[in-house]
Amino acid sequence: MDRQSTPPSQSASPSSANSLQTVAVVGLGTMGTGIAEVLTRAGHEVIGIDISEAAARGAVAALEAATARSVARERMTEQERTDVLARFRTFGDLQAAAHADLVIEVVPEDYALKQQVFASLDAIVRPDTILATGTNALSVTRLAAESQRPERVLGLHFFNPAPAMKLVEVVSSVLTAPPAVEAVTALARALGKEPVTAGDRPGFVADGLLFGYLNQAAAMYEAKYASREDIDAAMRLGCGLPMGPLALLDLIGVDTARTVLEAMYAASGDRLHAPAPVLGHLAEAGLTGRKAGRGFYTYDAPGSATAVRDAQTPLDGAHLGGGRPVSSVGVAGSGTMACGIAQVFAQAGFDVVLAARSPEKAVAAKAAIGKSLSRMVDRGRMTAETREEILARVTAADSLEDFAGVDLAVEAVAEDLAVKQSLFERLDKICKPGAVLATTTSSLPVIACAKATSRPQDVIGMHFFNPAPAMKLVEVVRTVLTADDVHATVREVCTRIRKHPVDCGDRAGFIVNALLFPYLNNAIKMVEEHYASLDEIDAAMKLGGGYPMGPFELLDVVGLDVSLAIEKVLHKEFRDPGLAPSPLLEHLVAAGCLGRKTGRGFREYARK
């Protein structure tokens, strides 16, 4: 198995990144192989250790294939590739790590196994060698305390795939010596990574936030609140995430996720971290995700990323029954969301009545649509003639009375239940029989709007996302009284306006906000507990999770007052202590620090 029969030569004592020249990687699975590639490409001598000859051969083959691709893409020369391959040697025994400056352990997430590896390394490596564990759930402190060199034990958590992901979490325990942390942090930077320092608690920063969110998505699916496809589409299209939560659980491994959550729950006691039963059921059945060929989804082969149809896959163009004809739409409101929704319908060929509270607001709202369309003309996305045609379809009105002939009335006024109920009472009297009445609420009960009318069967939720012209998602919210043909009508209308509809029931937060805001709230709690800084948390989620914005960037954009209101609604509905809004968020709102719109939220912003 050995690619080189002679043992590695002794190196100087490590005191900086430059002195960590020889690195042993114990465990050559996907993560270990990726870490080895990062290190060898950066010029380090890498000792790959695995008891499985097949795993070692696979690691060598993966490095050969990756470097061959780099040569083909002219990102390295053939000689550089030869040098990289020569720096990677594989062995089947921990003795090969005897003279390593740094050992990174990435064996399976089992404490007894990791403890055994560390105990063996204690008797093998030099006294000044740094021992790093790649765990993301188990106790670094416990591993350190049971080691003969606790001051040189720490966590070094790479993210998968290691060659591509920029984040590395450097985890120290109360026993870790600062020079060891400094040396490993400098190494991470030298590798082109972004190190984030974290204390020792399950999940650290990124996974500590990510796995709670994934767990809630699994519980939402298990409760049959929404389909797996709709949950995943909602988070991709509504939040700009690279993957939906259930697909991500399959990639991570359902069993791995369960292990991480169990460790998090043991540490926090927070019910939001208690693993959803479905994770245990799938894991015990061997349905652990992509690696098994089946998890939440079914794949064409174990290890494949290609999902295939199974019994849960919805039929293409599933027939929902006949809908009602819709050619004219009324939009009530004059704010950003109302203008955006009116623009979306007009662009799709509908005649639109945009009703505001005064003639001045109505004119200003139509002018805002015109300005938005002009920007599209300036960017070459439409012609000036098309702009005029679209704008001609929009009628500005200062009274709801102009909704008398519309087929669909969409309410987009302030997020205040009393205001919305009053508006629906008026729509009930004004709109013709058979007209569909829709609310764009993001957090209030749709049924409360429906009961303000004499025709609750005609009322439904259509939750657009801001900015409406750009965001593809619409959450279609049925109440227990919504008629089937009303649901079918709105699904069809969403398709006509080139939006992606997802179905969900009438409960607080629907899909997106019910999953997003507990994650944001938990990020605030991390800061409250002085576990990590705003910048560290934002960097961790962007670099480690592929999120387009960090949680504090997003909170300041959404508005802290809006965020607090949604979190209060979620807490009131689900009665879970873990959903209680963070006191820090409440204090900032009370102080008038509402985010970008006031110039100060979690961060300060320059006034325009």
N, C-alpha and C positions, 0 to 999 in steps of 0.2 A: 504493500500500500504506500510506503514512503516514497516520496518523489526525490528525497535526498537522504542518503544513509547516514551522513555525519550529522551530529547534533548542532543546533544553532550556537554561534559564538557568543561569548559574554559581552555585554554592553556596559556602558558607563552608568553610574547611578542616576535615576531619573529625577530631575528637578525642574524640567521645563518640557514643552512640547517637543523640542528638538531632540531631547534625550530619550523620548519614548519611541525609539527606532524599531525595536523588535516587539511585535504585538502577537500574542497568542489568542486565537478565537476558538473557544470551546463550544462545539455544537455547530454543525454545518448544514442546518436546515435553510429555509428561505432567508431568514434574517441574518444568520451567521455568514452565509455565502455573500449576501449583499454588503455586510460590514467589511468582509475580507476584500471585496472588490474595491471599495472606497479607499481602504488603507493601502493596498498595493498600487493603485493608480497614483496615490499621493507620495509614493517612494518608500513606503515602510516595508520591512521584512515581516511577512505574515506567516505564522505557524497555525495551520488549520488542524484542529483536533476533533475527531469523532470516532466512536467505537464502531460505527457502521462504515464498511468499505464502500458501499453503494453511495452513501451520503457524501463521502470524500470525493469519489469519482464524479458525482453530480456537481459538486462545488467547482472542481477543476474544469469540467465541461462548460459550466455556466460562465466562468471567467473567460475561457477560450472563446465562447460564442459572443460575449459582450465586447471583448476587445476586437474581435474580428469585425463586428458591426462598426466599431469606432474607426477602424482602418478603412473600411468600405466608404464611410461617410467623410473620410479625410480629416478626422478629429485626432488621429495619432498616426505615427509612421509604423511600418512593420518592425523596425528596430525597437521602438518604444514598446510595442506590444510584446516583443520577445523579452524585454527587460521586466515588464510587469509580470508576465507568467513565471519568470525565473524567481521572482520575489515571493511566490506563493508555494509553500510546501505543506503537504498533509501527512498526518500521523494518526495512529490509532491509540496512543497512550498519552496520559497527562505528563509523563516524564519529559516529553518534547518541549514543555513550557519552562524547563528548569532555568533558562537564562533570559526569559522574556522580561522586558521592562514594564509591560502592561498585559494583563490577562483580561479578556472580555468574555464572560460566560453568557451564552444564549441557549442553554439547554431547555427542554420543555418546562412549562410553568408549574413545577411541583417542588414544594419547599424541601422535602426530604432529599430529592435528587440534587438540588442546588447546594444544600448544606453538605452533602457528601462530596461534591466537586470541590467546594471551598476547603473542606477539611483535608482532602488529598493535596490540594495546591499548597496549603500551609507547610506541608512537609517537603515540598519539591522546589518552590521558587525562592529567589533571593529575599532577604529580609526587607529590601527597599522596593520590591516589586509592588505595583498597585494592582489590586484585584477589583474588577468592576463586574457587577451583575446587570444583565439586560432586562431584569424583571420590570413589569409595569403594574404589578399587583401585590407582590409579596414584600415582606418587611426587610428593607436594607439594613435597618438597625439590628434586627435579630441575627441576620447573617454575619454582620460585623461583630456583634457581641460574642458569637460562638467561634469566631476566628482567633487565631493567635496574633493577628496584626490588625486589630479593629480600626486603628488610625489610618490604615491604608486601604480600607474597603469602602466602596461607594457604588452608586448606581450610574449607569451610562445607558440611557434609553434612546436608541435610534428608532426611527419610524419606517414603516414598510411602504415602498421599496427603498432601502437604505441609500442606493446610489442617487436617487432622484429627490428624496425628501430632505429638506434643509434643516429641520429641527432636530436637535439633540438635547434631551433633558439630563442635566448633571445633578444627581441626587446625593446629598450628603446626609449622614446621620449625626447625632450629637457626639459621636465618637470619632468622626472623620477629621483628620488633620488638614488645615487649610492648604498647605503646599500640594497635597494630593489633588484637591479640588482644582487648584490653580493650574496644575500641570495638565489635567484632563480637559479643563475648559480651553486652555491654549491649544491643545491638540485638536479639539473639535473645530476651533476657528481655522486652524491650519488646514484642515480637511475641507474647508469651504462651507462648513455648517454654521448654523446659528445656535449657540448654546444658550439654554435657559436654565437658571439654577432653581432647584426645587427642594423642599424639605421631604422627609420620608413619610408619606402617607399614600394609601392605595390609589393608583391612577395618576399620581403626581398632578401636573397642571392639565395637559391636553386630554389625557384619558379620563382624568377626574371629572371633567366637564362632558366629554364625549359619551362615556358609557352610561351616564344617567339619562342622557337624551335617547340613546339607542334602546335602553331598557323601557322607557316610556313608549317608544314606537312599537316595540314588541308587545307590550301590554295593550296598546290601542288595537293592534291587529288581532290579538287573542280575544279581545272583547267583541270582535266582529263589527267594530265601529266603522271601519273603512277597509277596503281591499288592500292587499300588499302593493299592487300597482299604483293605486291612488295615493297611498301614504308616501311611497317613494317619489312619485311624480310631484306631489305637493311640495316636498322639501327641496327637490331639485329646481323646480320652476318658481316656487315662491320665495326661496332663500338663496338661490344661486349656488347650491352645494354641488360638488362634483358627483356625488352618489346619494341615492336615497338610503335611509337608515337600515332597512331590511336587507337590501343588497350589500350594504357595508358589513352588516353582521355576518352574512355568508362569506364575505371576503376575509374578515378577521378570524372567523371560526366561531360557531355558536358555543362550543365548549369553552373556548378561551374567554369569550365574553362573559359567560356564566361564572367562571373562576374569578375574573376581575371584579365582577359585581358582588360576588360573595365576600371578597376581601374588603371592598368598599363598604358594604353593609355592616360587616363586623366592626369596622372602625367608626362608622358614622351613626349607625342606628337609624338612618333616614330611610323611610319607607320607599322613597323614590329610587333607592339603590338596591332594594330587595329584588333579586332576580325574578323577572316575570316567569310564571310556571312554564310557559311554552318553551323557554330556553332549556329548562331541565328536561322536558319531554322530548324535544328534538335531540338533545345531546345523548340522552339515554338510549334513544333509538338508533344512534349512529348517524343521524342526519345533521352533520356538523357544518354544512356549508359547501363551498366550492371544492374543498379538498376531498370531500366524500361524494361529490356529484349531486348532492341534494341537501337543502337546508330549508330556508323559507321559499326558495325557488328550486327548480330542477335544472341541472346542467347536462350537457351532452356527454360529458365524461368527467371522472374525478380529476380535479385540478383545473378544469376548463372554466373560462370566463363566459362561455356562451350559454345563456339560459334557453331552455326549450319549453315547449308547451307541456302543461300537465293538467290535472283535473281542475285546478283553480284558475287557469288562464282564461280571462274573459274572451268571448267570441268576438272576432272582428265585426264591427258595425252591429253590435248587439242591438236587437230590436226592443225598444222601450214602449212601443205602442205609438199610435198616432198623436202628434202634437197639434197645437192650435196655430193657425196662420198668423205670422207677425211680419208686418211691413213698416209699421210706424212705432216709434219709441218715445216715451217721455222720460226725461231725466230731471229730478227735482234736486236743486242745489246749485251753488255757484262757486264752490271751492275748487281746489286743485283736482280732487278725485272726480267730482261731478263733471268738470270740463273734460278731463281725460276720458271718462266713460262716454260722454256725448261724442267726442272725437272718434272714438273707436267704432261706435255704431254708424256714424256718418261715413267714415272711410269704407265701411263694409256695405254701403248702399242703402241704409235705412234712412227714412225721413225722421228727423229728431226734433222734438220740442224741448228746449232747455229752459226750465222755469226757475226764476230767482225771486227774491222777496221784494225787489223794487226794479223799476225800469233801468236805473243806473247800473245795478248789479247784473242785470240780464245782458245789457250791452257790453259791459266789461268782461263777462264770462265768454260771450261769443268772440270778443276781440282776443281773449287769451287763446282760444282755439285757433284763431287765424294766425296768431304769432307762432304757435307750435307748428302749424302746417308750413308756415314760411321758412322755419328752420329746416324742415325736410326738403323744401325746394332748394334752399341754399346748399344743402349737402348732396344734391343731385338725386334724391330719393323719390321725387315726384316732380311733375311739371307745374308751372304756374297755372295752366288751364285746369289741371286736376284739382289743384288747391281750391280754385274758385267753385268748381263743381261740388266738392265736398262741403265747403262752407255754405253753399246755397241750400244744402239739405238741412241746415240747422236753423230753426226758428227760435229767436230769443223771445221769451215771454216773462211777464211779471206776475202771472197768476196761474195757479194749478187748473183753473177752468179750461185752459187750452189743452188739457189732457183728455178731454171728453171723447176724442176719437182714437186715441192711441191703443195699440194692441198689447203693449208691454209698458208698464210704468216702473221706473227704477228710482228708488229713494237713495240719495247720497247727501244727506244733511248731517248735522252735528251728531256725535256719538252720545246722545242723551235719550234715554228710553221715553221719557215723557214727550219730548219733541217729536220723536219718530211715531209714537202712538197717535199723537194729535194729527200728524200728517196723514197717517193711514186712515184715520176716521174721515178725513176730507177726500182722500182718493176713493174711498168706498162709495161716497156720494156722487163723485164726479165721473169716474171711469165707467165705460160701458160694460154691460154684462159680458162675462167671458174674458175680459182683459186680465192679463197676468200682472200681479203686483209683487215687486221684488224689493228687498232691502239689501243694502251693501254693508250692513253692520259686520264688524270684525269680532265682536265680543258679546253683544247683547242677545237675548233669546228671540229668535225669529217668531216663535209662537206667541210672544207677547204682542208683537206687531199684528200678527194674524188675528188675534182675538179682539183687536180694536176695530175689526171690520165685521160685516155681516156675511162675508164669504171667505172664511179662513182657508178653504180648499184651494183658493186661487193665489195664496201668498206663499212665497218661497224666498230663500236667501241666495243672493249672487254676490259673493265676496270677491271683488276685484283687488288687485295689488297695485301699489303705487310705484312708478308711474303707469297708469293704466294702458297707454298706447304701447309701452315697451314690454310689460310683464305679461307672460303667456298664461298664467294660471287664473282660473276662477273656481272658487269653492262653491259648489251647488249644495245648498243646505235645505233638506226636506224637513218639515215638521211632521208630527204624527197625523196631521190633518191634510197635508198637501196632496192634491189629486195627482194621479199617475200621469194624466195628459199634461199637467202643468210642469211636472218634472221633465217629461219628454220634450216639451216645448223649449225649456231653458237649455237643456243639453244640446238641442239642435241649433238654437240661437248662438250658443258658445262656439260651436263649430263654424257657423257662418261668419262670425266676427274673428275667426282664426285664433281662438283661445282654446286652452286645454282644460276641459271641465273635470273636476274630481268630486265624487259624491261623498257627503258626510252627513251625519245626523245633527240635530239641533241641540248641541251642548257647548258650553263655554270654550272658546278658543278654536272650535272646529278642528282642523288637522294642524295647520301650520303654527298658529299662535299657541295651541296647547302643547306643542313640542318645543317651540322656540323660546317662550318666555321663562319656563322653569330653568332652562339652560342659562339664559341671561341672568336670572336671579341667583343661580349658583355661582356664576362668575363674580357677582358683586360680593357674595358671602366670602369668597376666597380673599378678596381685598380686605374686607372687614376683619378677617382673622389674621391679616398680615402674612398670609401664606405666600403670596406672589404679588407683584406690582401690576398696574394697568398695562404697561408696555410688555411685560413678560407674558401675561395672559393673552393679550391681543396677538403677539408674535407666535405664541404656541398654537393658537387655533388657526391662524393663517398658514403657518409653515407646516404644522403637524397634521391639521385636519383638512387643509385645502379650502378653508372658508374664505369667501371674497372679502370679508371684513371681520375684525376681531369683535368680541362682544361689546366692548366699551365704545368702539367706533360706532357700532350699530345702535347702541342705546342712545348715544348723542344725536344720531341722525333721526331715529324714530321719535325722539322726545321723551324725556324722563317722566313727564306727567302722563303721557299716553301709555308708556310702559307700566307705570304704577297702577293705572286704572285697569289695564288688562290683567295684571298679576292679582289685583284684588278680586276681580271677577272669577278668575281661576280658583283662588283660595276659597272664595265663598261657595262655589259650586261643588268642588271636590272635597272640601273639608280636610285636606291633608296638611298637617303642620309643615311639611317640607315645602309647600307652595306659598307659605306666608311671605309677603314682600320683605325684602331686606330693609332693616332700619336705616341703613345708609342711603338707600334710594328715597325713602320717605323724607329724610332730613334734607336731601338736596332739593327735592320738589318743594318742600316747605320754605326753603331759602330762595326759591325762584330760579334755581339753577336747572334749567330744563333742557339743556343741550345746545346744539348749534343755533337754534332759533333765538336763544337769548344771549349767545356769546359765551356761555359757560355751562358745562354739565360736569361730566367726569374730567373733561379737559377744558382749557380755555381756548377761545377762537377769536381771531381778529375780526373786528367789526367792519362790515362793508360800508 
